[in-house]
Amino acid sequence: MTGNHFSGKTVLVTGASSGLGEAVALAFAGQGANVFAVGRNIAALESLALRVADIEGTVFVCSADLQKASSCRSVVAGCIEQFSGLDVLVNVAGKHAVSHTADVSEAQWQEDLGINLSAPFFLSQAAIPHLLKSNGNIVNVASIAGLQGQPYSAAYCAAKHGLLGLTRSLALEFINTCLRVNAVCPGGMDTPQVNNMQFPEGIDFGLMMRTAGLRGMMQVADVAEVILFLASEQAHVIHGAVIPVDMGKTTG
Ligand SMILES: NC(=O)c1ccc[n+]([C@@H]2O[C@H](COP(=O)([O-])OP(=O)(O)OC[C@H]3O[C@@H](n4cnc5c(N)ncnc54)[C@H](O)[C@@H]3O)[C@@H](O)[C@H]2O)c1
């Protein structure tokens, strides 16, 4: 998108210290937004803030572990304190651990559901009163793992399927308001999450490769553009949508 579509708007982005979240934060800042950038790696967030200093918007960095509902509430409260309102919540933070189902501990299951599903719920719960005041919107970053099964990824798949259910449920609950809630389902992107993925012994790589895109990996900046469009006024008719952004991976 070209132009200054988010000038004066406040956008809360989670997972902003790397990968897609960083690209989303930079893209909103490039459109003049006040970006409340949440992540766990403060050095990476500070480097993001330095890069934003050269472009249109402003960025305020916030270090938080979003595993707890109380952290999610504090993050939203911090954003409101900093920028006096909220126009867009983009739930990007997530984690994909590849494991044999037999090896998934209760703690790992809870952690995968915590960041991929519970955090978007509790952030949305805290953000919605503010988004209702600003005619704002939420964009959830799910995955093609929310649309189809992926081997050795039961918790991740369950959480991303759940995130699509959350998106649709909120879209209906708030159908009589101006709030919009949408989700994108990216295919493979060239990010630290993918590049540092650990594969346990004994997995069937043939099965794993079924999840690879036929047109290769996407760049995060291109996926960020789709998110910007969805969050913009130009997408005011898009509500409750689940949009694959996967270069055709889930077409069949
Ligand atoms: N990379 C891909 O191929 C791909 C494909 C589909 C969907 N996605 C989704 O895109 C999103 C971004 O992933 P990415 O590929 O950029 O990976 P990434 O590892 O670069 O980014 C994930 C971010 O989430 C943050 N995060 C993880 N756990 C957290 C916690 N407990 N509290 C706070 N922050 C936490 C990390 O710090 C990191 O900044 C994720 O939701 C992921 O599931 C990625």
The ligand as an ORCA input file, in Angstrom:
! r2SCAN-3c Opt
* xyz 0 1
  N       7.147    -18.552      9.255
  C       6.186    -19.259      8.706
  O       6.391    -20.003      7.745
  C       4.781    -19.122      9.231
  C       3.747    -19.729      8.509
  C       2.441    -19.582      8.946
  C       2.172    -18.848     10.083
  N       3.195    -18.267     10.769
  C       2.838    -17.499     11.953
  O       3.346    -16.201     11.816
  C       3.581    -15.651     13.111
  C       4.975    -15.068     13.153
  O       5.905    -16.112     13.033
  P       7.371    -15.910     12.427
  O       7.544    -16.946     11.387
  O       7.595    -14.490     12.118
  O       8.244    -16.418     13.644
  P       9.250    -15.680     14.645
  O       9.754    -16.740     15.542
  O      10.208    -14.833     13.898
  O       8.256    -14.712     15.407
  C       7.421    -15.163     16.439
  C       7.360    -14.070     17.453
  O       6.482    -14.474     18.500
  C       7.083    -14.111     19.703
  N       6.644    -14.959     20.815
  C       6.687    -16.310     20.895
  N       6.277    -16.704     22.115
  C       5.990    -15.570     22.809
  C       5.527    -15.306     24.128
  N       5.302    -16.284     24.993
  N       5.327    -14.019     24.503
  C       5.564    -13.005     23.640
  N       5.994    -13.180     22.375
  C       6.207    -14.456     21.978
  C       8.575    -14.313     19.492
  O       9.343    -13.591     20.426
  C       8.734    -13.801     18.071
  O       8.978    -12.415     18.035
  C       3.335    -16.763     14.106
  O       2.046    -16.652     14.656
  C       3.442    -18.012     13.242
  O       2.714    -19.096     13.780
  C       4.489    -18.403     10.388
*
